[in-house]
Amino acid sequence: MTTALLHADSPLLDAAAPVSSTPYADALARYAARDTVRLNVPGHAADPDAAPRLAAYFGEDLLRMDVPPLLAGLDKGEGNPLAESLRLAADAFGARRTWFLTNGASQANRIAALALAGLGDAAQPVVAQRSAHSSFSDGIILGGLSPRFVQPSIDGWFGINHGVSPAALRDALAALGDEKPKGVYLISPSYFGAVADVAGLAEVAHEAGAPLVVDAAWGSHFGFHEDLPESPLRLGADLMVSSIHKLGGSLTQSAMLHLGHGTFADVLEPLIDRAFKLAQSTSESSLLLASLDIARDSLQNGRDRIAMSIAAADELRDRIRRGGRFRIVSDTFDRFEDIAAVDPLRVSIDVASGGVHGPTARELLMERDGVYFEIATETCIVAVIAPGVVPDIGRVIDALHALPVDADAAADVDAVGALGALPAPGPLAMLPRDAFLRAAEAVPIEDAIGRVSADALAAYPPGIPNVLPGEVITEEVVRFLRHVAATPGGYVRGAVDPTLATLSVVR
Ligand SMILES: Cc1ncc(COP(=O)(O)O)c(C=O)c1O
C-alpha cells in the first residue's frame, strides 16, 4: 500500500518559509513527504485507508510524521539531524550535552537519581530538597540512594513551599558529619515561580565535593530573555532537569536533561547516558522529538514573543492589584531569604483575600468562564503564561471579579493559616529501596507509630512528603497527617487508606 504525499498546501512544505534551524523537525517533515510503502511500525502505516479514524481525528500529516527510530536521514548515522538538534539544544541551554526525553521531567529525575547512584560508594548519602517531586523519590528507590533531606521554606498562610537557601544547604551538609555527600538535589523555580540562589547553592555543594542537580522543570524558559531569571545551568548547576512541555512550548510529555560544563561532567556523562538508555523507550516518539527541536528554536529566537508574554503577565498582575479585591502572592516573596528572584511568567493570585476558596475559584473559572488556571491551593490560584502566549487579560479579570464570595472561605483559610511547622521526618531505618521491595501490611494508624513506612505520605497542603518508605512513623508525624486531613480540602497523598484509619508498614 502506498502512502500519499503530504498535501500540496501542507505548511510543512511551504517553500517560502524562512530557512529554519530545526534539523530534526525539518528532516522529519521531508521524510513524511516521501512517497513510501510502509511495512514497518507504527502499524497505522500513515495510511488513511488503513486507519481512517486516526487520520480523520489527527490529520494525515501527523500520521506521516509518526515514524519509528533508527531511520537514515533522521536519527541514524554520523551527524544525523537528531544528533544535530541535540547539539543545538545543548548550545542553546549552555550544556555540554543534552538528552531529549519522551517521558517528561519525571524521566529526567529518575535518570538523575540513577546517575548519582553511580558516583562514589553506595553508602554515601545524597542531600535532597524534601519537597522533591515524586519522580525523584522514585529515583531514590530505583537507585538505592541513601537520602538526607533539607527542608524548603514554607509559607504557612498560603500553604505553599518555596526553595532552599545556601545557608540551609550548608547546615544540612554540616549535619552529615564525617559522611561525604555524593550529590545535592534541589528545585528551582518552585511551582509558584520562586527562584533560588542557584549560584550560591552550587558553591556550597561544590565546596562539599558534590555535584548539584537542579530540577528546573518549571524554568525551561529561563535564560532566554534578559527579564527572565538566568538558567540554573549557567549559574553552576551540574545537571538540569527541564520540563520543556511546561513553559518551553513543546508537546506534553517531552522534556530535556542537560549536563553542565563543570568538573563533574566527565564522570556524570557516561552514567547519565547509561541511565538514559535504561529509561527511554526504544520507540521514542518522533512527534515529541520534533516538538522539542521546534520549542528550542522558538525559545532561542523568540525574544519578542517572550517580551510580549512578560508584558501580558505584568498587565494581569497590575490590573489585579488595581482591582483591589485580590492580592498577588509573589508580592510577599521578599519575606523569604531563599527566594532570590521571581519568574515573571507566573501570576499567583491570593483569592482568599477576596473571599474565595482557591479550589472553588479554579473550578468556577474553568466551568463557568472557560478560564483555566494551572494550580490551586486553599488560598490561591496560579496562572502560567508561557513564552509567546498573550491571554485575553480583560476576560480573565472580568471572570475573577465575578467570583462569588464564599462564606466558608475565611474559615478554610484560617485552618490553612494554622498549619504551623512541619513535623521532623522520622529516622531512616532502612533504605527507601529496601522498604519498597519488602512485603508490607496495613495496620491501624495508632499501631503504625514506631513501625517502618512502606509508603511515601504527603499531607496537602503544603504537599511535602512527611514520610518516605524506610522512615519510622512517629507520633508527631501521625498527629500532623491527621490534622491536615481534617482541614477543609486537606488530604494525604500516597496513603493506602484515604480515611487514614490504616497505614502501610514494612512487615
Ligand atoms: C518540580 C517538578 N519536577 C518534575 C516534574 C515532572 O514533570 P513531568 O510532568 O514533565 O514528568 C514536575 C511536575 O509537575 C515538577 O513539578
The ligand as a MOL file (V3000), in Angstrom:
LIG
                    3D

  0  0  0     0  0            999 V3000
M  V30 BEGIN CTAB
M  V30 COUNTS 16 16 0 0 0
M  V30 BEGIN ATOM
M  V30 1 C 9.3870 20.1270 40.2250 0
M  V30 2 C 8.8920 19.1110 39.2450 0
M  V30 3 N 9.7530 18.2100 38.7450 0
M  V30 4 C 9.3660 17.2690 37.8630 0
M  V30 5 C 8.0570 17.1870 37.4490 0
M  V30 6 C 7.6480 16.1170 36.4850 0
M  V30 7 O 7.4640 16.6870 35.2250 0
M  V30 8 P 6.7150 15.9240 34.0320 0
M  V30 9 O 5.2690 16.1550 34.2430 0
M  V30 10 O 7.2690 16.6010 32.8130 0
M  V30 11 O 7.0850 14.4960 34.0760 0
M  V30 12 C 7.1130 18.1070 37.9450 0
M  V30 13 C 5.7080 18.0370 37.5030 0
M  V30 14 O 4.8840 18.8270 37.7930 0
M  V30 15 C 7.5410 19.0920 38.8680 0
M  V30 16 O 6.6790 19.9680 39.3940 0
M  V30 END ATOM
M  V30 BEGIN BOND
M  V30 1 1 1 2
M  V30 2 1 2 3
M  V30 3 2 2 15
M  V30 4 2 3 4
M  V30 5 1 4 5
M  V30 6 1 5 6
M  V30 7 2 5 12
M  V30 8 1 6 7
M  V30 9 1 7 8
M  V30 10 2 8 9
M  V30 11 1 8 10
M  V30 12 1 8 11
M  V30 13 1 12 13
M  V30 14 1 12 15
M  V30 15 2 13 14
M  V30 16 1 15 16
M  V30 END BOND
M  V30 END CTAB
M  END
